[in-house]
Amino acid sequence: MLWPVTGSSFGPRRLGASGIAVSALGVGTNRWGAQGVPESQLEATFSTSLDCGVVLFDSAEVYAAGRSERILGRCSRNDPRPVVLASKFAPYPTRVRAAQLDRALEATLKRMARASIDLYYLHFPYSLVRIEAWMDRMAVAVESGKIRAVGVSNCNAAQMRRARDALGRRGLPLAANQVQYSLLHRKPERNGVLAACRELDVALVAYQPLGRGLLGARLAPTSGAAARRNAAVLDALELIAHERGVTPSQVALNWLLCQDEMLIAIPGATSAAHAAENAGALAWRLSGQELDRLDVASANIR
Ligand SMILES: NC(=O)c1ccc[n+]([C@@H]2O[C@H](COP(=O)([O-])OP(=O)(O)OC[C@H]3O[C@@H](n4cnc5c(N)ncnc54)[C@H](OP(=O)(O)O)[C@@H]3O)[C@@H](O)[C@H]2O)c1
């Protein structure tokens, strides 16, 4: 089933001040290349996403040992409509010189079989090399035309500022900070990351927006405090979804997009059906009263 996406309530959103606009939803590809997921299914996921106006695809060199990037590159060659491709550099402990980023980027471009990609992230800030040095190499990659924009991931507000300042010295903006954010994980609201994104004009790209699938699935009742907290959210999602004739996943994604214009969510999907369902979250908007109900239901989520 194709969900209605015409008359979208959530139009394109900016990747900070990079000049790049993307659909408010993207597709996470960390399971692309995993065992048991045929490539033909991923090609259908890719093309269906584009049919639905979802153009941002999120990969990383570490996803399925590079297979995610390879498959994404092949999908994009087979269906050459415009897309925005993102990948990530992992600053492993063995990567002790900033110049090692250049080789990793070359390998990513080779796997994707492209001369350049749109957005390249520092995957996480824990590294022997300072963020400033990684950002300098990112700037070199922008200047050489290999990437269009620079992002960071899993950075707190202070680390974001350091990345922003280092790029600023090279005349470049920080386009995005990709962090975990969902109705089951609301930390960016409390740790200053969402506020810093607003202040610094940096997109907040929300990963695991479906709580790794939990927000889209009704599970057998479980015991324990965390399960009870989650159950309150799942119940509220189900009720609102039922009232509106949409699905719980769509409500969860819609809630995220309502949080801020800076928000972009990248639900992982390996099927065309999930990609189309998720894109169906773009066509309408939760009311203030529904947002309040979800806030109450997730009040005890840490
Ligand atoms: N920067 C980082 O450190 C970091 C960390 C984790 C993830 N990420 C990125 O964020 C993306 C999303 O995170 P994630 O994939 O871990 O978690 P997620 O998006 O919260 O959930 C993905 C799971 O939900 C399922 N799903 C998707 N759409 C659904 C729907 N409409 N109804 C029911 N289930 C649905 C998927 O199943 P199918 O596969 O069957 O479609 C998959 O099992 C990743 O793919 C990756 O690109 C980044």
The ligand as a MOL file (V3000), in Angstrom:
LIG
                    3D

  0  0  0     0  0            999 V3000
M  V30 BEGIN CTAB
M  V30 COUNTS 48 52 0 0 0
M  V30 BEGIN ATOM
M  V30 1 N 24.9810 7.7150 14.2550 0
M  V30 2 C 24.8400 6.6160 14.9670 0
M  V30 3 O 25.6180 6.3060 15.8870 0
M  V30 4 C 23.6890 5.6990 14.6340 0
M  V30 5 C 23.3340 4.6530 15.5070 0
M  V30 6 C 22.2480 3.8390 15.1660 0
M  V30 7 C 21.5530 4.0700 13.9840 0
M  V30 8 N 21.9410 5.0870 13.1310 0 CHG=1
M  V30 9 C 21.2170 5.3700 11.8720 0
M  V30 10 O 19.8500 5.5390 12.1680 0
M  V30 11 C 19.0630 4.6580 11.3790 0
M  V30 12 C 17.8100 4.2730 12.1210 0
M  V30 13 O 18.1190 3.5660 13.3170 0
M  V30 14 P 17.7510 2.0300 13.4920 0
M  V30 15 O 17.5370 1.4640 12.1370 0
M  V30 16 O 18.7410 1.4080 14.3790 0 CHG=-1
M  V30 17 O 16.3990 2.0800 14.3410 0
M  V30 18 P 14.9000 2.5730 13.9860 0
M  V30 19 O 14.8710 3.4150 12.7830 0
M  V30 20 O 14.3420 3.1290 15.2290 0
M  V30 21 O 14.1450 1.1820 13.7100 0
M  V30 22 C 14.4330 0.3650 12.6150 0
M  V30 23 C 13.6110 -0.8980 12.7800 0
M  V30 24 O 12.2410 -0.5580 12.6520 0
M  V30 25 C 11.6500 -1.3350 11.6440 0
M  V30 26 N 10.6750 -0.5000 10.9430 0
M  V30 27 C 10.9020 0.4790 10.0360 0
M  V30 28 N 9.7540 1.0410 9.6390 0
M  V30 29 C 8.7710 0.4060 10.3070 0
M  V30 30 C 7.3600 0.5250 10.3290 0
M  V30 31 N 6.7520 1.4440 9.5800 0
M  V30 32 N 6.6480 -0.3030 11.1450 0
M  V30 33 C 7.2610 -1.2160 11.9220 0
M  V30 34 N 8.6090 -1.3830 11.9560 0
M  V30 35 C 9.3440 -0.5800 11.1560 0
M  V30 36 C 12.7600 -1.7660 10.7240 0
M  V30 37 O 12.3970 -2.9820 10.1010 0
M  V30 38 P 12.8420 -3.3620 8.6010 0
M  V30 39 O 14.3430 -3.3810 8.5700 0
M  V30 40 O 12.2120 -4.7120 8.4460 0
M  V30 41 O 12.2630 -2.3630 7.6430 0
M  V30 42 C 13.9080 -1.9490 11.7260 0
M  V30 43 O 13.8070 -3.2060 12.3520 0
M  V30 44 C 20.0120 3.5030 11.0740 0
M  V30 45 O 19.5930 2.7350 9.9560 0
M  V30 46 C 21.2950 4.2470 10.8330 0
M  V30 47 O 21.3200 4.7900 9.5230 0
M  V30 48 C 22.9790 5.9060 13.4660 0
M  V30 END ATOM
M  V30 BEGIN BOND
M  V30 1 1 1 2
M  V30 2 2 2 3
M  V30 3 1 2 4
M  V30 4 1 4 5
M  V30 5 2 4 48
M  V30 6 2 5 6
M  V30 7 1 6 7
M  V30 8 2 7 8
M  V30 9 1 8 9
M  V30 10 1 8 48
M  V30 11 1 9 10
M  V30 12 1 9 46
M  V30 13 1 10 11
M  V30 14 1 11 12
M  V30 15 1 11 44
M  V30 16 1 12 13
M  V30 17 1 13 14
M  V30 18 2 14 15
M  V30 19 1 14 16
M  V30 20 1 14 17
M  V30 21 1 17 18
M  V30 22 2 18 19
M  V30 23 1 18 20
M  V30 24 1 18 21
M  V30 25 1 21 22
M  V30 26 1 22 23
M  V30 27 1 23 24
M  V30 28 1 23 42
M  V30 29 1 24 25
M  V30 30 1 25 26
M  V30 31 1 25 36
M  V30 32 1 26 27
M  V30 33 1 26 35
M  V30 34 2 27 28
M  V30 35 1 28 29
M  V30 36 1 29 30
M  V30 37 2 29 35
M  V30 38 1 30 31
M  V30 39 2 30 32
M  V30 40 1 32 33
M  V30 41 2 33 34
M  V30 42 1 34 35
M  V30 43 1 36 37
M  V30 44 1 36 42
M  V30 45 1 37 38
M  V30 46 2 38 39
M  V30 47 1 38 40
M  V30 48 1 38 41
M  V30 49 1 42 43
M  V30 50 1 44 45
M  V30 51 1 44 46
M  V30 52 1 46 47
M  V30 END BOND
M  V30 END CTAB
M  END
